[in-house]
Amino acid sequence: MGGRIPRLARAVPVLVGVALGVALLPATPAFAHNSLTGSNPVNGAKVATAPAKVELRFLAKLDPGRTKITVVGPDNIPAAGGAPAFSGSRVSVPFSPGAAGLYIVGYQLPSSDGHPVKGEVRFTLTTGTAAVPPSVTASASAPPTTPPPSSPAPASPSTTPVAAADTGDTGRGWLWAVGGLVLLAALATGLVLRRRRSARP
C-alpha cells in the first residue's frame, strides 16, 4: 500500500500536464487567426438613422498597412467617406450614406500563420437619399431639345417679267416731233416766199 501511493502521487502531475497539453492543442489554430468580435452597426441590423462611422472590432491588434476595409451600398456604390482609422484591435471608417438599402462592410486582414482573414458585416439603412432613375437624371440635366427657329427663306427673284422701257416708241416720238418742226418750217418758208413774189410788181 505504501509503495502504491507515492507512485500515484508522482503520476498525477504527469497526467495533468498531458491533459492540459491535449486541451490546448485544438485552441492553437484559433489563436493563430485574428477574427471579428463585434461591429457597429451589428451584423444584420436595420437602422433608420445613418451612423457617422462604421466600426469593426477584432480579437487581436490590426496592421494598418495590411488591413483593407471597404463599404458599399445599393448598386455597389462606394459609401466610405474617408480613410480607415485604426486603434489597436479596432478600425472605423467614416460613413457616407446614399439611398436606403443594404450596406456591406468588407474586411481583409492577415493573421500570424500567413492565411488572410476575410469577411463582411451587413446592415440595412431604412431611410436615405432617394435614388433618382437614370432616365429622369438624363432628362433633367439635358437641355430641352426644341428645334431652332427656322430662318425665313431668302426671297426668290420675282418671276414676273418687268416691262422694259419702250425706248423704241420714245425714239419714234422724237423723230415725229422733229419731222413736224421741219414740215412747219418748210411751210412757213413757202408762205414767206409766196408773199414776196406776190409783192413784186
MDTraj code that builds the backbone (N, CA, C; nanometers):
import mdtraj as md
import numpy as np

residues = "MET GLY GLY ARG ILE PRO ARG LEU ALA ARG ALA VAL PRO VAL LEU VAL GLY VAL ALA LEU GLY VAL ALA LEU LEU PRO ALA THR PRO ALA PHE ALA HIS ASN SER LEU THR GLY SER ASN PRO VAL ASN GLY ALA LYS VAL ALA THR ALA PRO ALA LYS VAL GLU LEU ARG PHE LEU ALA LYS LEU ASP PRO GLY ARG THR LYS ILE THR VAL VAL GLY PRO ASP ASN ILE PRO ALA ALA GLY GLY ALA PRO ALA PHE SER GLY SER ARG VAL SER VAL PRO PHE SER PRO GLY ALA ALA GLY LEU TYR ILE VAL GLY TYR GLN LEU PRO SER SER ASP GLY HIS PRO VAL LYS GLY GLU VAL ARG PHE THR LEU THR THR GLY THR ALA ALA VAL PRO PRO SER VAL THR ALA SER ALA SER ALA PRO PRO THR THR PRO PRO PRO SER SER PRO ALA PRO ALA SER PRO SER THR THR PRO VAL ALA ALA ALA ASP THR GLY ASP THR GLY ARG GLY TRP LEU TRP ALA VAL GLY GLY LEU VAL LEU LEU ALA ALA LEU ALA THR GLY LEU VAL LEU ARG ARG ARG ARG SER ALA ARG PRO".split()
xyz = np.array([
    [0.0820, -0.1193, 0.0000],
    [0.0000, 0.0000, 0.0000],
    [0.0862, 0.1255, 0.0000],
    [0.1903, 0.1221, 0.0862],
    [0.2719, 0.2419, 0.0981],
    [0.3465, 0.2730, -0.0285],
    [0.3800, 0.1665, -0.1127],
    [0.4528, 0.1930, -0.2350],
    [0.3653, 0.2436, -0.3461],
    [0.2370, 0.2070, -0.3427],
    [0.1477, 0.2499, -0.4500],
    [0.1146, 0.3992, -0.4410],
    [0.0979, 0.4524, -0.3208],
    [0.0591, 0.5932, -0.3035],
    [0.1660, 0.6866, -0.3580],
    [0.2960, 0.6665, -0.3265],
    [0.3953, 0.7565, -0.3850],
    [0.3967, 0.7500, -0.5365],
    [0.3728, 0.6283, -0.5922],
    [0.3710, 0.6170, -0.7377],
    [0.2545, 0.6982, -0.7984],
    [0.1375, 0.6868, -0.7363],
    [0.0226, 0.7635, -0.7850],
    [0.0451, 0.9133, -0.7711],
    [0.1083, 0.9533, -0.6606],
    [0.1347, 1.0954, -0.6394],
    [0.2276, 1.1498, -0.7458],
    [0.3217, 1.0666, -0.7877],
    [0.4123, 1.1123, -0.8908],
    [0.3469, 1.1106, -1.0290],
    [0.2516, 1.0231, -1.0473],
    [0.1884, 1.0127, -1.1778],
    [0.0845, 1.1216, -1.2026],
    [0.0256, 1.1759, -1.0951],
    [-0.0799, 1.2773, -1.1105],
    [-0.0301, 1.4022, -1.1834],
    [0.0840, 1.4629, -1.1488],
    [0.1297, 1.5810, -1.2236],
    [0.1528, 1.5529, -1.3711],
    [0.2027, 1.4320, -1.4013],
    [0.2265, 1.3980, -1.5410],
    [0.0946, 1.3903, -1.6172],
    [-0.0059, 1.3271, -1.5584],
    [-0.1363, 1.3154, -1.6243],
    [-0.2006, 1.4522, -1.6437],
    [-0.1863, 1.5367, -1.5429],
    [-0.2433, 1.6725, -1.5538],
    [-0.1775, 1.7496, -1.6664],
    [-0.0427, 1.7365, -1.6765],
    [0.0288, 1.8063, -1.7828],
    [-0.0122, 1.7579, -1.9208],
    [-0.0278, 1.6246, -1.9327],
    [-0.0703, 1.5709, -2.0614],
    [-0.2106, 1.6174, -2.0960],
    [-0.2999, 1.6195, -1.9976],
    [-0.4371, 1.6627, -2.0217],
    [-0.4430, 1.8093, -2.0642],
    [-0.3639, 1.8918, -1.9991],
    [-0.3610, 2.0331, -2.0371],
    [-0.3064, 2.0516, -2.1786],
    [-0.2039, 1.9753, -2.2117],
    [-0.1477, 1.9851, -2.3458],
    [-0.2466, 1.9446, -2.4528],
    [-0.3199, 1.8366, -2.4277],
    [-0.4205, 1.7922, -2.5228],
    [-0.5328, 1.8937, -2.5342],
    [-0.5705, 1.9538, -2.4218],
    [-0.6788, 2.0526, -2.4239],
    [-0.6394, 2.1787, -2.4993],
    [-0.5116, 2.2127, -2.4936],
    [-0.4673, 2.3350, -2.5612],
    [-0.4394, 2.3162, -2.7089],
    [-0.4195, 2.1933, -2.7532],
    [-0.3883, 2.1705, -2.8936],
    [-0.4982, 2.2186, -2.9883],
    [-0.6260, 2.1913, -2.9692],
    [-0.7281, 2.2415, -3.0617],
    [-0.7390, 2.3918, -3.0640],
    [-0.6991, 2.4561, -2.9543],
    [-0.7136, 2.6024, -2.9467],
    [-0.6011, 2.6759, -3.0153],
    [-0.4916, 2.6070, -3.0442],
    [-0.3762, 2.6751, -3.1033],
    [-0.4067, 2.7361, -3.2385],
    [-0.4738, 2.6662, -3.3355],
    [-0.5071, 2.7298, -3.4627],
    [-0.6017, 2.8468, -3.4476],
    [-0.6921, 2.8412, -3.3537],
    [-0.7866, 2.9507, -3.3347],
    [-0.7162, 3.0783, -3.2925],
    [-0.6160, 3.0670, -3.2054],
    [-0.5435, 3.1852, -3.1621],
    [-0.4533, 3.2397, -3.2723],
    [-0.4203, 3.1538, -3.3711],
    [-0.3349, 3.1993, -3.4801],
    [-0.4111, 3.2883, -3.5774],
    [-0.5430, 3.2815, -3.5830],
    [-0.6245, 3.3605, -3.6743],
    [-0.6901, 3.4750, -3.5989],
    [-0.6703, 3.5969, -3.6526],
    [-0.7426, 3.7113, -3.5974],
    [-0.8861, 3.7056, -3.6497],
    [-0.9817, 3.7355, -3.5671],
    [-1.1218, 3.7228, -3.6073],
    [-1.2021, 3.8414, -3.5570],
    [-1.3145, 3.8633, -3.6215],
    [-1.4051, 3.9720, -3.5843],
    [-1.4800, 3.9358, -3.4556],
    [-1.4834, 4.0315, -3.3637],
    [-1.5552, 4.0085, -3.2382],
    [-1.6807, 4.0943, -3.2241],
    [-1.6965, 4.1980, -3.3074],
    [-1.8144, 4.2833, -3.2979],
    [-1.8089, 4.3964, -3.3985],
    [-1.9196, 4.4661, -3.4138],
    [-1.9259, 4.5767, -3.5091],
    [-2.0365, 4.6723, -3.4685],
    [-2.0284, 4.7901, -3.5233],
    [-2.1327, 4.8914, -3.5038],
    [-2.1537, 4.9637, -3.6369],
    [-2.2711, 4.9428, -3.6993],
    [-2.3876, 4.8624, -3.6597],
    [-2.3545, 4.7128, -3.6588],
    [-2.4319, 4.6384, -3.5832],
    [-2.4090, 4.4952, -3.5730],
    [-2.4530, 4.4286, -3.7029],
    [-2.4007, 4.3121, -3.7270],
    [-2.4331, 4.2387, -3.8483],
    [-2.5821, 4.2051, -3.8523],
    [-2.6480, 4.2388, -3.9633],
    [-2.7902, 4.2113, -3.9807],
    [-2.8827, 4.3176, -3.9247],
    [-2.8270, 4.4273, -3.8715],
    [-2.9107, 4.5310, -3.8093],
    [-2.9856, 4.6110, -3.9153],
    [-3.0973, 4.6708, -3.8751],
    [-3.1741, 4.7647, -3.9564],
    [-3.1754, 4.8973, -3.8826],
    [-3.1189, 4.9983, -3.9430],
    [-3.1052, 5.1285, -3.8775],
    [-3.1799, 5.2337, -3.9592],
    [-3.2484, 5.3219, -3.8874],
    [-3.3223, 5.4301, -3.9532],
    [-3.2359, 5.5547, -3.9679],
    [-3.1435, 5.5753, -3.8726],
    [-3.0538, 5.6903, -3.8768],
    [-2.9142, 5.6425, -3.9121],
    [-2.8563, 5.6972, -4.0153],
    [-2.7240, 5.6543, -4.0597],
    [-2.6189, 5.6929, -3.9573],
    [-2.5298, 5.6012, -3.9182],
    [-2.4223, 5.6355, -3.8236],
    [-2.3173, 5.7228, -3.8916],
    [-2.2446, 5.7966, -3.8095],
    [-2.1382, 5.8815, -3.8638],
    [-2.0209, 5.7988, -3.9127],
    [-2.0021, 5.6801, -3.8544],
    [-1.8925, 5.5921, -3.8948],
    [-1.9316, 5.4475, -3.8700],
    [-1.8632, 5.3592, -3.9381],
    [-1.8809, 5.2152, -3.9202],
    [-1.7578, 5.1624, -3.8491],
    [-1.7781, 5.0854, -3.7423],
    [-1.6668, 5.0366, -3.6611],
    [-1.6646, 4.8845, -3.6590],
    [-1.5439, 4.8283, -3.6690],
    [-1.5228, 4.6838, -3.6584],
    [-1.4250, 4.6575, -3.5456],
    [-1.4518, 4.5521, -3.4659],
    [-1.3656, 4.5141, -3.3546],
    [-1.3149, 4.3717, -3.3768],
    [-1.1850, 4.3521, -3.3533],
    [-1.1230, 4.2228, -3.3788],
    [-1.0583, 4.1674, -3.2521],
    [-1.0165, 4.0414, -3.2621],
    [-0.9580, 3.9727, -3.1477],
    [-0.8182, 4.0229, -3.1158],
    [-0.7402, 4.0541, -3.2180],
    [-0.6020, 4.0975, -3.1975],
    [-0.5781, 4.2323, -3.2642],
    [-0.4624, 4.2887, -3.2373],
    [-0.4266, 4.4190, -3.2929],
    [-0.4161, 4.4110, -3.4443],
    [-0.4583, 4.5163, -3.5108],
    [-0.4605, 4.5204, -3.6565],
    [-0.3348, 4.5862, -3.7107],
    [-0.2969, 4.5456, -3.8311],
    [-0.1857, 4.6058, -3.9024],
    [-0.2431, 4.7010, -4.0075],
    [-0.2336, 4.8316, -3.9865],
    [-0.2956, 4.9259, -4.0816],
    [-0.2448, 4.9092, -4.2242],
    [-0.1192, 4.8727, -4.2415],
    [-0.0646, 4.8607, -4.3753],
    [-0.1125, 4.7383, -4.4506],
    [-0.1699, 4.6416, -4.3791],
    [-0.2109, 4.5173, -4.4449],
    [-0.3588, 4.4864, -4.4240],
    [-0.4318, 4.5825, -4.3717],
    [-0.5753, 4.5639, -4.3479],
    [-0.6543, 4.6462, -4.4482],
    [-0.7490, 4.5838, -4.5145],
    [-0.8318, 4.6500, -4.6144],
    [-0.9773, 4.6505, -4.5674],
    [-1.0389, 4.7682, -4.5735],
    [-1.1793, 4.7839, -4.5348],
    [-1.2526, 4.8515, -4.6499],
    [-1.3675, 4.7974, -4.6896],
    [-1.4498, 4.8567, -4.7946],
    [-1.5934, 4.8703, -4.7446],
    [-1.6608, 4.9745, -4.7915],
    [-1.8021, 4.9967, -4.7571],
    [-1.8751, 5.0307, -4.8872],
    [-1.9746, 4.9502, -4.9207],
    [-2.0533, 4.9750, -5.0416],
    [-2.2016, 4.9696, -5.0069],
    [-2.2810, 5.0441, -5.0840],
    [-2.4248, 5.0487, -5.0615],
    [-2.5008, 4.9857, -5.1765],
    [-2.6277, 5.0206, -5.1916],
    [-2.7086, 4.9667, -5.3013],
    [-2.6439, 4.9937, -5.4363],
    [-2.6589, 4.8968, -5.5278],
    [-2.5994, 4.9054, -5.6617],
    [-2.4479, 4.9123, -5.6571],
    [-2.3895, 4.8623, -5.5465],
    [-2.2437, 4.8552, -5.5311],
    [-2.1774, 4.9928, -5.5374],
    [-2.2466, 5.0947, -5.4880],
    [-2.1932, 5.2310, -5.4861],
    [-2.1100, 5.2495, -5.3597],
    [-1.9838, 5.2967, -5.3694],
    [-1.8997, 5.3168, -5.2511],
    [-1.9656, 5.4114, -5.1514],
    [-1.9549, 5.3757, -5.0225],
    [-2.0175, 5.4560, -4.9175],
    [-1.9192, 5.4925, -4.8078],
    [-1.7892, 5.4767, -4.8326],
    [-1.6876, 5.5171, -4.7355],
    [-1.6569, 5.6644, -4.7549],
    [-1.6708, 5.7411, -4.6459],
    [-1.6479, 5.8846, -4.6557],
    [-1.5060, 5.9275, -4.6277],
    [-1.4134, 5.8333, -4.6130],
    [-1.2748, 5.8679, -4.5839],
    [-1.1926, 5.7428, -4.5600],
    [-1.0664, 5.7633, -4.5202],
    [-0.9759, 5.6519, -4.4961],
    [-1.0046, 5.5872, -4.3607],
    [-0.9765, 5.4570, -4.3452],
    [-0.9971, 5.3903, -4.2161],
    [-0.9050, 5.4465, -4.1089],
    [-0.9539, 5.4496, -3.9848],
    [-0.8758, 5.4933, -3.8692],
    [-0.8584, 5.3738, -3.7764],
    [-0.7330, 5.3414, -3.7422],
    [-0.7014, 5.2238, -3.6620],
    [-0.6687, 5.2635, -3.5184],
    [-0.7125, 5.1794, -3.4271],
    [-0.6816, 5.1978, -3.2857],
    [-0.6735, 5.0596, -3.2211],
    [-0.5530, 5.0039, -3.2181],
    [-0.5349, 4.8707, -3.1609],
    [-0.6068, 4.7653, -3.2429],
    [-0.7026, 4.6994, -3.1810],
    [-0.7794, 4.5941, -3.2495],
    [-0.9084, 4.6477, -3.3113],
    [-0.9239, 4.7808, -3.3192],
    [-1.0446, 4.8414, -3.3748],
    [-1.0104, 4.9240, -3.4975],
    [-1.1067, 4.9304, -3.5872],
    [-1.0926, 5.0139, -3.7053],
    [-1.2286, 5.0767, -3.7339],
    [-1.2279, 5.2044, -3.7704],
    [-1.3519, 5.2751, -3.8028],
    [-1.3354, 5.3458, -3.9361],
    [-1.4469, 5.3530, -4.0087],
    [-1.4479, 5.4167, -4.1408],
    [-1.5605, 5.5189, -4.1446],
    [-1.5339, 5.6446, -4.1851],
    [-1.6433, 5.7418, -4.1989],
    [-1.7479, 5.6902, -4.2967],
    [-1.8748, 5.7058, -4.2577],
    [-1.9846, 5.6510, -4.3374],
    [-2.0505, 5.7629, -4.4168],
    [-2.0613, 5.7415, -4.5471],
    [-2.1263, 5.8384, -4.6360],
    [-2.2494, 5.7726, -4.6957],
    [-2.3643, 5.7854, -4.6308],
    [-2.4828, 5.7116, -4.6765],
    [-2.5390, 5.7676, -4.8061],
    [-2.6051, 5.6796, -4.8790],
    [-2.6743, 5.7203, -5.0006],
    [-2.8190, 5.6773, -4.9923],
    [-2.8625, 5.5981, -5.0870],
    [-3.0009, 5.5526, -5.0899],
    [-3.0255, 5.4486, -4.9805],
    [-3.1502, 5.4367, -4.9412],
    [-3.1866, 5.3342, -4.8438],
    [-3.1670, 5.1966, -4.9054],
    [-3.1223, 5.1027, -4.8234],
    [-3.0998, 4.9682, -4.8745],
    [-2.9906, 4.8976, -4.7972],
    [-2.9368, 4.7923, -4.8561],
    [-2.8368, 4.7077, -4.7922],
    [-2.6975, 4.7663, -4.8102],
    [-2.6216, 4.7733, -4.6992],
    [-2.4832, 4.8186, -4.7000],
    [-2.3942, 4.7047, -4.6512],
    [-2.2813, 4.6883, -4.7188],
    [-2.1902, 4.5779, -4.6881],
    [-2.0534, 4.6346, -4.6532],
    [-2.0039, 4.5977, -4.5334],
    [-1.8711, 4.6371, -4.4883],
    [-1.7801, 4.5148, -4.5032],
    [-1.6892, 4.5183, -4.5959],
    [-1.5982, 4.4072, -4.6178],
    [-1.4633, 4.4325, -4.5535],
    [-1.3995, 4.3263, -4.5048],
    [-1.2670, 4.3409, -4.4442],
    [-1.1781, 4.2241, -4.4870],
    [-1.0488, 4.2539, -4.4944],
    [-0.9473, 4.1539, -4.5245],
    [-0.8217, 4.1902, -4.4474],
    [-0.7706, 4.0976, -4.3676],
    [-0.6539, 4.1227, -4.2849],
    [-0.5702, 3.9957, -4.2729],
    [-0.4408, 4.0107, -4.2488],
    [-0.3558, 3.8928, -4.2348],
    [-0.3656, 3.8350, -4.0932],
    [-0.3144, 3.7141, -4.0770],
    [-0.3059, 3.6515, -3.9455],
    [-0.1641, 3.6028, -3.9237],
    [-0.1357, 3.5591, -3.8026],
    [0.0012, 3.5218, -3.7689],
    [0.0499, 3.3994, -3.8440],
    [-0.0417, 3.3162, -3.8940],
    [0.0023, 3.1975, -3.9673],
    [0.0083, 3.2213, -4.1179],
    [-0.0134, 3.3444, -4.1622],
    [0.0001, 3.3772, -4.3024],
    [-0.1261, 3.3641, -4.3842],
    [-0.2333, 3.3101, -4.3290],
    [-0.3573, 3.2952, -4.4029],
    [-0.4424, 3.4215, -4.3873],
    [-0.4878, 3.4819, -4.4980],
    [-0.5701, 3.6033, -4.4851],
    [-0.7069, 3.5717, -4.4276],
    [-0.7574, 3.6651, -4.3507],
    [-0.8899, 3.6531, -4.2912],
    [-0.9824, 3.7489, -4.3647],
    [-1.0904, 3.6964, -4.4232],
    [-1.1864, 3.7777, -4.4969],
    [-1.3251, 3.7605, -4.4363],
    [-1.4050, 3.8652, -4.4487],
    [-1.5418, 3.8576, -4.4005],
    [-1.6166, 3.9857, -4.4322],
    [-1.7396, 3.9949, -4.3886],
    [-1.8199, 4.1143, -4.4126],
    [-1.9280, 4.1280, -4.3081],
    [-1.9690, 4.2511, -4.2890],
    [-2.0793, 4.2854, -4.1988],
    [-2.1855, 4.3535, -4.2826],
    [-2.3099, 4.3097, -4.2669],
    [-2.4193, 4.3658, -4.3454],
    [-2.5210, 4.4326, -4.2532],
    [-2.5663, 4.5491, -4.2970],
    [-2.6766, 4.6148, -4.2269],
    [-2.7614, 4.6894, -4.3278],
    [-2.8850, 4.7164, -4.2916],
    [-2.9808, 4.7802, -4.3821],
    [-3.0151, 4.9203, -4.3311],
    [-3.0019, 5.0173, -4.4185],
    [-3.0418, 5.1548, -4.3879],
    [-3.1840, 5.1733, -4.4395],
    [-3.2776, 5.1944, -4.3470],
    [-3.4187, 5.2002, -4.3863],
    [-3.4588, 5.3346, -4.4445],
    [-3.3836, 5.4387, -4.4162],
    [-3.4120, 5.5706, -4.4752],
    [-3.2831, 5.6233, -4.5360],
    [-3.2971, 5.6973, -4.6420],
    [-3.1785, 5.7524, -4.7075],
    [-3.2182, 5.8430, -4.8211],
    [-3.1197, 5.8805, -4.8983],
    [-3.1442, 5.9668, -5.0125],
    [-3.2109, 5.8855, -5.1216],
    [-3.3221, 5.9361, -5.1703],
    [-3.3949, 5.8636, -5.2748],
    [-3.3111, 5.8564, -5.4006],
    [-3.3035, 5.7385, -5.4552],
    [-3.2278, 5.7199, -5.5803],
    [-3.3074, 5.7749, -5.6975],
    [-3.2404, 5.8485, -5.7827],
    [-3.3061, 5.9083, -5.8988],
    [-3.2859, 5.8167, -6.0172],
    [-3.3912, 5.7768, -6.0861],
    [-3.3743, 5.6909, -6.2047],
    [-3.2855, 5.7570, -6.3081],
    [-3.2047, 5.6773, -6.3777],
    [-3.1140, 5.7370, -6.4778],
    [-3.1859, 5.8175, -6.5837],
    [-3.3062, 5.7732, -6.6256],
    [-3.3773, 5.8451, -6.7304],
    [-3.4178, 5.9838, -6.6851],
    [-3.4618, 5.9942, -6.5582],
    [-3.5012, 6.1259, -6.5057],
    [-3.3801, 6.2157, -6.4945],
    [-3.2671, 6.1588, -6.4487],
    [-3.1452, 6.2393, -6.4364],
    [-3.1007, 6.2925, -6.5706],
    [-3.1060, 6.2059, -6.6718],
    [-3.0619, 6.2486, -6.8038],
    [-3.1518, 6.3567, -6.8604],
    [-3.2852, 6.3404, -6.8397],
    [-3.3771, 6.4398, -6.8942],
    [-3.3688, 6.5705, -6.8193],
    [-3.3355, 6.5630, -6.6876],
    [-3.3266, 6.6862, -6.6097],
    [-3.2009, 6.7636, -6.6425],
    [-3.0907, 6.6919, -6.6702],
    [-2.9660, 6.7608, -6.6964],
    [-2.9542, 6.8087, -6.8403],
    [-3.0183, 6.7376, -6.9322],
    [-3.0058, 6.7752, -7.0728],
    [-3.0987, 6.8908, -7.1056],
    [-3.0527, 6.9873, -7.1832],
    [-3.1404, 7.0993, -7.2207],
    [-3.2516, 7.0514, -7.3120],
    [-3.3647, 7.1182, -7.3102],
    [-3.4757, 7.0749, -7.3958],
    [-3.4352, 7.0800, -7.5416],
    [-3.4709, 6.9736, -7.6086],
    [-3.4312, 6.9612, -7.7487],
    [-3.5389, 7.0206, -7.8383],
    [-3.5541, 7.1517, -7.8313],
    [-3.6507, 7.2197, -7.9172],
    [-3.5806, 7.2582, -8.0455],
    [-3.6462, 7.2395, -8.1572],
    [-3.5802, 7.2741, -8.2840],
    [-3.5557, 7.4233, -8.2930],
    [-3.4424, 7.4626, -8.3462],
    [-3.4130, 7.6060, -8.3586],
    [-3.5126, 7.6734, -8.4519],
    [-3.5411, 7.7992, -8.4255],
    [-3.6369, 7.8690, -8.5127],
    [-3.5864, 7.8727, -8.6547],
    [-3.6771, 7.8382, -8.7420],
    [-3.6380, 7.8325, -8.8830],
    [-3.6243, 7.9736, -8.9378],
    [-3.5136, 7.9976, -9.0044],
    [-3.4917, 8.1293, -9.0630],
    [-3.5758, 8.1427, -9.1883],
    [-3.6264, 8.2613, -9.2144],
    [-3.7114, 8.2787, -9.3333],
    [-3.6329, 8.2499, -9.4594],
    [-3.7026, 8.1871, -9.5520],
    [-3.6379, 8.1525, -9.6786],
    [-3.6045, 8.2787, -9.7547],
    [-3.4852, 8.2804, -9.8151],
    [-3.4476, 8.4020, -9.8910],
    [-3.5468, 8.4270, -10.0036],
    [-3.5772, 8.5547, -10.0187],
    [-3.6759, 8.5916, -10.1212],
    [-3.6227, 8.5559, -10.2578],
    [-3.7022, 8.4780, -10.3260],
    [-3.6618, 8.4379, -10.4614],
    [-3.6901, 8.5525, -10.5571],
    [-3.6064, 8.5649, -10.6534],
    [-3.6300, 8.6747, -10.7513],
    [-3.7655, 8.6582, -10.8172],
    [-3.8326, 8.7694, -10.8347],
    [-3.9670, 8.7653, -10.8909],
    [-3.9634, 8.7086, -11.0319],
    [-4.0576, 8.6202, -11.0510],
    [-4.0660, 8.5601, -11.1843],
    [-4.1507, 8.6427, -11.2797],
    [-4.2119, 8.7506, -11.2259],
    [-4.2959, 8.8342, -11.3124],
    [-4.2061, 8.9184, -11.4017],
    [-4.2209, 8.9092, -11.5266],
    [-4.1320, 8.9873, -11.6150],
    [-4.1573, 9.1354, -11.5975],
    [-4.0478, 9.2085, -11.5893],
    [-4.0567, 9.3534, -11.5742],
    [-4.0606, 9.4149, -11.7135],
    [-4.1563, 9.5015, -11.7333],
    [-4.1702, 9.5634, -11.8663],
    [-4.0511, 9.6506, -11.8947],
    [-3.9890, 9.6270, -12.0030],
    [-3.8734, 9.7074, -12.0413],
    [-3.9215, 9.8424, -12.0924],
    [-3.8366, 9.9383, -12.0717],
    [-3.8723, 10.0737, -12.1171],
    [-3.8866, 10.0729, -12.2682],
    [-3.9940, 10.1284, -12.3119],
    [-4.0233, 10.1285, -12.4557],
    [-3.9432, 10.2388, -12.5218],
    [-3.8147, 10.2130, -12.5343],
    [-3.7279, 10.3151, -12.5923],
    [-3.7565, 10.3349, -12.7402],
    [-3.8101, 10.2266, -12.8010],
    [-3.8386, 10.2410, -12.9438],
    [-3.9456, 10.3446, -12.9699],
    [-4.0552, 10.3412, -12.8946],
    [-4.1639, 10.4374, -12.9124],
    [-4.1168, 10.5780, -12.8839],
    [-4.0305, 10.5902, -12.7731],
    [-3.9826, 10.7238, -12.7368],
    [-3.8979, 10.7828, -12.8504],
    [-3.8113, 10.6973, -12.9058],
    [-3.7288, 10.7481, -13.0172],
    [-3.8144, 10.7887, -13.1363],
    [-3.9173, 10.7088, -13.1605],
    [-4.0052, 10.7434, -13.2727],
    [-4.0793, 10.8744, -13.2453],
    [-4.1170, 10.9000, -13.1249],
    [-4.1864, 11.0271, -13.0924],
    [-4.0990, 11.1478, -13.1220],
    [-3.9685, 11.1347, -13.0845],
    [-3.8770, 11.2448, -13.1157],
    [-3.8640, 11.2655, -13.2675],
    [-3.8603, 11.1559, -13.3367],
    [-3.8483, 11.1699, -13.4818],
    [-3.9701, 11.2413, -13.5418],
    [-4.0898, 11.1994, -13.4932],
    [-4.2110, 11.2659, -13.5420],
    [-4.2104, 11.4145, -13.5068],
    [-4.1639, 11.4467, -13.3877],
    [-4.1623, 11.5895, -13.3485],
    [-4.0673, 11.6700, -13.4368],
    [-3.9482, 11.6120, -13.4604],
    [-3.8518, 11.6827, -13.5448],
    [-3.9060, 11.6986, -13.6882],
    [-3.9687, 11.5897, -13.7334],
    [-4.0257, 11.5969, -13.8696],
    [-4.1346, 11.7025, -13.8812],
    [-4.2163, 11.7083, -13.7732],
    [-4.3233, 11.8102, -13.7744],
    [-4.2670, 11.9504, -13.7775],
    [-4.1600, 11.9713, -13.6967],
    [-4.0979, 12.1042, -13.6957],
    [-4.0398, 12.1402, -13.8343],
    [-3.9754, 12.0418, -13.8957],
    [-3.9183, 12.0676, -14.0290],
    [-4.0285, 12.1011, -14.1304],
    [-4.1410, 12.0234, -14.1156],
    [-4.2510, 12.0492, -14.2089],
    [-4.3097, 12.1887, -14.1885],
    [-4.3253, 12.2277, -14.0627],
    [-4.3761, 12.3622, -14.0348],
    [-4.2805, 12.4700, -14.0869],
    [-4.1501, 12.4419, -14.0661],
    [-4.0522, 12.5428, -14.1159],
    [-4.0595, 12.5547, -14.2676],
    [-4.0782, 12.4405, -14.3337],
    [-4.0867, 12.4447, -14.4808],
    [-4.2113, 12.5199, -14.5247],
    [-4.3236, 12.4925, -14.4558],
    [-4.4465, 12.5634, -14.4920],
    [-4.4315, 12.7133, -14.4692],
    [-4.3707, 12.7471, -14.3527],
    [-4.3525, 12.8902, -14.3238],
    [-4.2629, 12.9559, -14.4290],
    [-4.1577, 12.8825, -14.4684],
    [-4.0667, 12.9383, -14.5702],
    [-4.1410, 12.9564, -14.7044],
    [-4.2267, 12.8585, -14.7360],
    [-4.3022, 12.8682, -14.8614],
    [-4.3979, 12.9872, -14.8603],
    [-4.4627, 13.0102, -14.7506],
    [-4.5535, 13.1239, -14.7422],
    [-4.4804, 13.2565, -14.7559],
    [-4.3628, 13.2607, -14.6917],
    [-4.2849, 13.3865, -14.6995],
    [-4.2445, 13.4133, -14.8429],
    [-4.2008, 13.3093, -14.9114],
    [-4.1575, 13.3270, -15.0498],
    [-4.2744, 13.3692, -15.1384],
    [-4.3908, 13.3117, -15.1161],
    [-4.5091, 13.3473, -15.1959],
    [-4.5455, 13.4944, -15.1741],
    [-4.5379, 13.5354, -15.0499],
    [-4.5744, 13.6744, -15.0220],
    [-4.4751, 13.7693, -15.0920],
    [-4.3482, 13.7290, -15.0896],
    [-4.2503, 13.8147, -15.1543],
    [-4.2751, 13.8232, -15.3049],
    [-4.3095, 13.7071, -15.3617],
    [-4.3335, 13.7050, -15.5076],
    [-4.4587, 13.7877, -15.5419],
    [-4.5589, 13.7720, -15.4589],
    [-4.6819, 13.8466, -15.4892],
    [-4.6633, 13.9962, -15.4652],
    [-4.5703, 14.0308, -15.3842],
    [-4.5476, 14.1717, -15.3520],
    [-4.4684, 14.2396, -15.4628],
    [-4.3990, 14.1693, -15.5491],
    [-4.3212, 14.2273, -15.6575],
    [-4.4170, 14.2776, -15.7637],
    [-4.3783, 14.3917, -15.8392],
    [-4.4630, 14.4460, -15.9479],
    [-4.4491, 14.3608, -16.0741],
])
top = md.Topology()
chain = top.add_chain()
for i, resn in enumerate(residues, 1):
    res = top.add_residue(resn, chain, resSeq=i)
    for name in ("N", "CA", "C"):
        top.add_atom(name, md.element.get_by_symbol(name[0]), res)
traj = md.Trajectory(xyz[None], top)
